Amino acid sequence: MNLIIDVGNSFVKLAVFEGDRILDKKTVDAEHFFENLKKFIEKHQNIKKGIMSSVGTLTEIDVFELKKSCELLILDQETPVPFLNRYATPKTLGIDRVALVCAAVHQFKYKNVLIIDAGTCITYDFVSSESEYFGGGISPGLNLRYKALNNYTSKLPLLLPEQPSELIGNSTNASIHSGIVYGILNEIEGTISRYQEKYGNLTIILTGGDSDFLFKQLKSSIFVNSNFLLEGLNYILQFNSGK
């Protein structure tokens, strides 16, 4: 069994895979990461290998302790991956985006794939049918847009994301919901349309924490997979274990 560890700034996702199949997953607070990891490993006694990606901050001591749990691969920009990286600045490419591209290459071979990750930021990543990664785009995510309106204006309130009841907001709150949610939906649909114009047949994956919230109102034909990043990390581990 493979242990997958995805360390974010506030939360850590843990998962166990048997081959390509996810057996268990858990999201824990980063502050109590190690005690939760210990319980998670005790629950799954047959873990042999693991992989960790981190956009958060881990000390060398933390990494040393993690490596005691299993044979652990630390994902970074030097880790071998199953695609040709044509990004102009590969050392600045987020490892979460690397994992998403690996999942696309593994699950949708010989297809043009656009991966949309709706989290803190909305990232767009394109990989060609020849497994060439070219890059994509980054824009503010759903919650970031709500916070920006509150932080950079004197009177607009901070609201929680909510599906607009009408296109035309008839109050300040309703106008914020309409502007943000429909703005994101139009951005996503417009981006998909531009990629389709350029590349023709296109497989579209929507993932990330806000994927379910947004998917309900998107018109394009999209695969939704909240585990796509975890699956990508698992494939990177398999790919490197086979070398």
DRENFIKOL-761248 format. One line per 10 residues: number of its first residue (from 1); their letters; for each residue x, y, z of N, C-alpha, C. Coordinates in steps of 0.1 Angstrom, whole numbers. Layout:
N
NUM> a> X:Y:Z:X:Y:Z:X:Y:Z | ...
# end
This chain:
243
1> mnliidvgns> 8:-12:0:0:0:0:9:13:0 | 4:23:-6:11:36:-7:4:46:2 | 13:54:9:8:65:17:10:78:9 | 0:86:8:0:99:1:-2:110:12 | 8:119:12:7:131:21:7:144:13 | -3:151:14:-4:164:7:-5:175:17 | 6:183:19:7:193:30:4:206:24 | -7:212:29:-11:226:26:-7:236:37 | -11:248:36:-8:258:46:-16:256:59 | -28:252:58:-36:250:69:-41:236:72
11> fvklavfegd> -41:228:61:-46:214:63:-37:204:56 | -37:192:60:-30:181:54:-39:170:50 | -38:166:37:-46:154:32:-38:142:33 | -43:131:39:-37:118:40:-45:108:32 | -39:99:25:-46:89:17:-38:76:16 | -44:65:15:-38:52:12:-43:46:0 | -34:42:-9:-38:36:-22:-33:21:-22 | -41:13:-29:-37:-1:-33:-37:-1:-48 | -26:0:-54:-25:2:-69:-31:15:-72 | -40:16:-81:-47:29:-85:-59:32:-76
21> rildkktvda> -63:23:-67:-75:25:-60:-73:31:-46 | -80:42:-44:-79:48:-31:-87:40:-20 | -81:37:-9:-87:29:1:-93:37:12 | -86:48:15:-90:57:27:-83:70:25 | -90:80:30:-84:94:30:-89:102:42 | -81:112:46:-85:119:58:-78:133:56 | -86:144:60:-81:157:60:-79:161:75 | -67:166:78:-64:169:92:-58:183:93 | -60:189:105:-54:202:107:-39:201:108 | -32:211:101:-17:210:100:-11:211:114
31> ehffenlkkf> -17:218:123:-12:219:136:-11:206:144 | -20:196:141:-20:183:147:-17:172:137 | -8:176:128:-5:167:117:1:154:121 | 12:154:129:19:142:133:11:132:141 | 3:137:151:-5:128:159:-15:121:150 | -21:128:141:-31:122:131:-24:113:122 | -12:116:117:-5:107:108:-2:94:115 | 2:95:128:5:82:135:-7:73:136 | -18:79:139:-31:71:140:-34:65:126 | -32:73:116:-36:69:102:-27:57:98
41> iekhqnikkg> -14:58:101:-5:47:98:-8:34:106 | -11:36:119:-15:25:127:-28:18:122 | -36:25:115:-49:20:110:-46:11:97 | -35:15:90:-31:8:78:-17:2:79 | -16:-10:84:-3:-16:88:6:-20:76 | 0:-21:64:8:-27:53:13:-16:44 | 15:-4:49:21:7:41:36:4:39 | 40:4:26:54:2:23:62:14:18 | 55:22:9:61:34:3:52:46:5 | 57:58:4:49:70:5:55:81:-3
51> imssvgtlte> 47:91:-5:51:103:-12:45:115:-5 | 53:126:-4:48:138:2:50:150:-7 | 40:158:-9:41:171:-15:38:181:-5 | 44:193:-5:42:203:5:43:217:-1 | 32:224:0:32:239:-3:33:247:10 | 32:239:21:33:245:35:48:245:39 | 50:247:52:64:248:57:66:236:66 | 76:228:62:80:217:71:95:218:73 | 99:216:86:114:217:89:121:204:86 | 134:204:86:142:192:83:139:182:93
61> idvfelkksc> 136:186:106:133:176:116:119:169:113 | 110:177:108:97:172:104:99:161:93 | 107:164:83:109:155:72:116:142:77 | 125:144:86:133:133:92:123:123:99 | 114:129:107:104:121:114:94:114:104 | 91:121:93:82:115:83:88:103:77 | 101:103:74:108:93:67:109:80:76 | 106:81:89:106:69:98:94:61:95 | 84:67:89:71:60:88:71:50:76 | 79:53:66:80:44:54:90:49:45
71> ellildqetp> 93:41:34:102:46:24:95:58:17 | 100:70:19:92:82:15:99:90:4 | 92:93:-6:97:102:-17:91:116:-14 | 100:125:-14:96:139:-13:96:146:-26 | 84:149:-31:82:155:-44:87:169:-45 | 96:171:-55:101:185:-57:103:186:-72 | 109:198:-76:110:200:-91:120:191:-98 | 128:184:-90:138:174:-96:133:160:-97 | 121:157:-91:115:144:-92:112:140:-106 | 116:129:-111:112:124:-125:97:123:-126
81> vpflnryatp> 92:128:-137:77:128:-140:75:123:-154 | 63:117:-156:60:111:-169:55:120:-180 | 60:132:-180:56:142:-191:67:151:-194 | 67:157:-206:77:166:-210:73:180:-206 | 81:186:-197:77:199:-192:83:210:-200 | 74:217:-207:78:229:-215:75:242:-209 | 73:242:-196:71:254:-188:84:262:-189 | 83:275:-191:95:284:-193:103:285:-180 | 96:284:-168:103:285:-155:99:273:-147 | 104:261:-150:100:249:-144:103:249:-129
91> ktlgidrval> 113:256:-124:116:256:-110:106:264:-102 | 97:272:-108:87:279:-101:73:273:-102 | 73:262:-109:60:255:-111:56:248:-98 | 44:251:-93:39:245:-81:38:230:-82 | 43:223:-72:43:208:-72:29:202:-72 | 19:210:-67:5:206:-68:1:205:-83 | 5:215:-91:2:215:-105:9:203:-112 | 21:200:-108:28:188:-113:20:176:-111 | 15:174:-99:8:162:-96:-5:161:-104 | -12:172:-106:-24:172:-114:-21:168:-128
101> vcaavhqfky> -10:173:-134:-7:169:-148:-3:155:-149 | 3:149:-139:7:135:-139:-6:126:-138 | -16:131:-131:-29:123:-130:-35:123:-144 | -34:135:-151:-40:136:-164:-33:127:-174 | -20:127:-174:-12:119:-183:-15:104:-181 | -17:100:-168:-19:86:-165:-33:81:-169 | -43:90:-166:-57:86:-168:-63:89:-182 | -57:98:-189:-62:102:-202:-51:103:-212 | -45:91:-215:-34:90:-224:-39:94:-238 | -30:101:-245:-32:104:-259:-44:114:-261
111> knvliidagt> -47:122:-250:-57:132:-251:-52:145:-247 | -58:156:-253:-55:169:-248:-64:171:-236 | -57:175:-225:-65:177:-212:-62:191:-206 | -73:197:-202:-73:209:-194:-78:206:-180 | -69:208:-170:-72:206:-156:-75:219:-150 | -87:220:-143:-91:232:-136:-91:229:-121 | -83:235:-114:-82:233:-99:-88:245:-92 | -100:244:-87:-107:255:-80:-104:254:-65 | -94:261:-61:-91:261:-47:-89:276:-42 | -78:278:-34:-75:292:-30:-73:301:-43
121> citydfvsse> -66:295:-52:-65:301:-66:-72:291:-75 | -76:296:-87:-81:288:-97:-69:286:-107 | -64:274:-109:-53:272:-118:-59:264:-130 | -53:267:-142:-56:260:-154:-43:254:-159 | -43:241:-162:-31:234:-167:-34:226:-179 | -26:228:-190:-29:221:-202:-18:211:-205 | -21:199:-208:-12:189:-213:-17:183:-226 | -8:182:-235:-12:177:-249:-13:162:-250 | -19:158:-261:-20:143:-264:-7:136:-265 | 4:144:-267:17:139:-267:24:139:-253
131> seyfgggisp> 17:142:-243:22:143:-229:32:154:-228 | 29:165:-234:37:177:-233:29:188:-225 | 36:192:-214:29:202:-205:34:216:-209 | 25:225:-212:28:239:-217:26:250:-206 | 18:247:-196:14:257:-186:-1:259:-186 | -5:272:-183:-19:274:-182:-22:288:-177 | -29:289:-166:-32:302:-160:-35:301:-145 | -34:312:-138:-37:313:-124:-46:326:-122 | -57:324:-115:-65:336:-111:-70:334:-97 | -76:344:-91:-81:343:-77:-92:333:-76
141> glnlrykaln> -92:326:-65:-103:316:-63:-115:322:-57 | -125:314:-54:-138:319:-49:-137:327:-36 | -132:321:-26:-131:328:-13:-121:340:-14 | -111:339:-22:-102:350:-23:-109:362:-29 | -118:360:-38:-125:371:-44:-135:378:-34 | -141:370:-26:-150:375:-15:-141:384:-5 | -130:378:-2:-121:385:8:-115:398:2 | -112:398:-11:-106:410:-18:-116:421:-18 | -129:418:-20:-139:429:-20:-140:436:-7 | -139:427:4:-140:433:17:-127:440:21
151> nytsklplll> -116:434:18:-103:440:22:-99:453:15 | -104:454:2:-99:466:-6:-110:476:-8 | -121:475:-1:-132:485:-1:-135:489:13 | -141:500:15:-144:505:28:-158:501:34 | -167:497:24:-181:494:29:-186:480:25 | -179:473:16:-185:460:12:-182:450:22 | -192:442:26:-191:432:37:-184:419:32 | -179:412:42:-173:399:39:-184:388:40 | -186:382:29:-197:372:28:-191:358:26 | -199:348:30:-195:334:26:-201:331:12
161> peqpselign> -194:323:5:-199:319:-9:-213:314:-9 | -221:318:-18:-235:314:-19:-239:314:-33 | -247:304:-38:-252:304:-51:-262:316:-53 | -260:324:-63:-269:335:-65:-283:330:-69 | -293:337:-63:-307:333:-66:-312:339:-80 | -306:350:-83:-309:357:-96:-296:362:-102 | -297:364:-115:-285:371:-122:-284:385:-118 | -295:392:-116:-294:406:-113:-296:407:-97 | -285:411:-91:-286:413:-76:-294:425:-72 | -304:424:-64:-312:435:-60:-308:441:-46
171> stnasihsgi> -297:437:-41:-291:442:-29:-276:441:-30 | -269:448:-20:-255:447:-21:-250:433:-19 | -255:425:-10:-251:411:-8:-254:403:-20 | -266:404:-26:-270:397:-38:-261:400:-50 | -257:413:-51:-249:418:-62:-235:412:-60 | -230:411:-48:-216:405:-46:-217:390:-50 | -227:383:-46:-228:369:-49:-229:367:-65 | -237:375:-71:-239:374:-85:-226:378:-93 | -219:388:-88:-207:393:-95:-196:383:-94 | -194:377:-82:-183:368:-80:-186:354:-86
181> vygilneieg> -197:348:-83:-200:335:-88:-202:334:-103 | -210:343:-109:-211:343:-123:-198:348:-130 | -191:356:-123:-178:360:-129:-168:348:-130 | -168:340:-120:-160:328:-121:-165:318:-131 | -178:316:-131:-184:307:-141:-181:311:-155 | -182:324:-158:-180:330:-171:-165:328:-175 | -156:330:-164:-142:329:-167:-139:314:-171 | -144:305:-163:-141:291:-166:-147:287:-180 | -159:290:-182:-165:287:-195:-158:293:-207 | -154:306:-205:-146:313:-215:-133:307:-218
191> tisryqekyg> -126:303:-207:-113:297:-208:-114:283:-215 | -124:275:-212:-126:263:-219:-128:265:-233 | -137:275:-237:-140:278:-251:-127:281:-259 | -118:289:-253:-106:293:-260:-97:282:-262 | -96:273:-252:-88:261:-254:-93:252:-265 | -107:250:-265:-113:242:-275:-111:247:-289 | -112:261:-290:-109:267:-303:-95:264:-308 | -86:263:-299:-72:261:-303:-68:247:-305 | -74:238:-297:-70:224:-297:-80:214:-301 | -92:218:-303:-103:209:-308:-108:200:-296
201> nltiiltggd> -107:187:-298:-111:178:-288:-103:180:-275 | -111:181:-264:-105:185:-252:-112:178:-240 | -104:171:-232:-109:165:-220:-107:175:-208 | -118:178:-201:-117:188:-190:-120:182:-177 | -111:184:-168:-111:179:-154:-113:191:-145 | -123:190:-136:-125:200:-125:-122:194:-112 | -113:200:-104:-110:194:-91:-108:206:-81 | -105:203:-69:-103:213:-59:-114:215:-49 | -112:223:-39:-122:224:-28:-135:230:-32 | -135:238:-43:-147:245:-47:-154:239:-59
211> sdflfkqlks> -148:227:-63:-153:221:-76:-168:217:-75 | -173:212:-64:-187:208:-63:-196:220:-64 | -192:231:-57:-199:243:-57:-201:249:-71 | -190:248:-79:-191:254:-92:-197:245:-103 | -194:232:-101:-198:223:-112:-213:223:-115 | -221:226:-104:-236:225:-106:-241:235:-116 | -233:246:-119:-238:257:-128:-230:258:-140 | -220:249:-142:-212:249:-155:-219:242:-166 | -218:247:-178:-225:241:-189:-217:231:-197 | -204:233:-196:-194:224:-204:-195:210:-199
221> sifvnsnfll> -191:201:-207:-190:187:-203:-177:185:-196 | -178:182:-183:-166:182:-174:-166:169:-165 | -154:164:-163:-152:153:-153:-149:160:-140 | -156:157:-129:-153:162:-116:-147:152:-108 | -135:155:-102:-128:145:-94:-121:152:-83 | -126:151:-71:-120:158:-59:-107:151:-55 | -104:139:-60:-92:132:-56:-81:132:-66 | -83:141:-76:-73:141:-88:-59:143:-84 | -57:152:-74:-43:155:-70:-37:143:-63 | -45:137:-54:-40:126:-46:-37:114:-56
231> eglnyilqfn> -45:112:-66:-42:102:-76:-30:105:-84 | -27:118:-87:-15:122:-94:-3:119:-85 | -3:122:-73:8:119:-64:10:104:-63 | 0:96:-62:1:82:-62:8:77:-75 | 4:82:-86:10:78:-99:25:82:-99 | 29:94:-94:43:98:-94:51:88:-86 | 45:83:-75:52:73:-66:54:60:-74 | 43:56:-81:44:43:-89:54:45:-100 | 54:56:-106:63:59:-117:78:58:-113 | 81:64:-101:94:64:-96:98:51:-90
241> sgk> 88:43:-84:91:30:-78:95:20:-89 | 90:23:-101:93:14:-112:107:16:-119 | 113:27:-115:126:30:-121:137:22:-116
# end
